[in-house]
């Protein structure tokens, strides 16, 4: 009997479970992984103790997670979407940028990033067809924390169309439409032409959509442009720039808007502004991204 009592894997009550699980994981070799798993078990068990889930509720939760996985395809990542609408993704970004006030704040990669975007020369358009919409001319600079230009930085951009769809969602758009990357010049400058993006709803055909409806939340994101900036010797920046006049700016479904990422989408009438030859009203956006020293990496695309 005394030998059985010394066995740490024997559960005596609810309070003993967490300690037993932590003991079972104590031989985890990687210290950071051990820290993460211990924190996960600690807080997940605290949630279960607080919420006091019934067996049926627990099974429903597990089935929801299973359905999230089953909804993923080569062109849609429901797992990323769930992390976004629960604020997990934004919280990680804020936590990782709070100690780096000198650099541009990060933002969500989002579920629509794709690798292998086409290379364009500075000033070229990322619009591959006659997609209708108001022209927008985007210019910017990539700087280090001393405000010195970073030459040859890769600036990868992508956006939704004026109809609120990314090209992989829309059979009427060409492959890689409204996506592209540029290399900065010796002054750290990049510029390109596009059409003004629209806000859009996140996909709601799966379990995340059901969750939003249960919570009586709208599914919309405000209009924005995505950026990934990669330069040798610098931490990779994943960011977004939001239109200052966008609908849903103060109620983004994925909580991605921070004050420093709201850009001025300036409207110009025909014959005015920096591009007077444009035959219709157009917009300009100027933005500056500041990179901190670190290791450059390329984000893993959530879709192909």
PyMOL commands that set and color helices and strands:
alter all, ss='L'
color gray80, all
select helices_A, chain A and resi 2-5+14-24+31-51+55-71+78-85+88-97+167-169+207-214+259-261
alter helices_A, ss='H'
color red, helices_A
select strands_A, chain A and resi 135-144+154-158+179-183+189-195+200-201+220-221+224-230+237-243+262-263+266-268+282-291
alter strands_A, ss='S'
color yellow, strands_A
deselect
rebuild
show_as cartoon
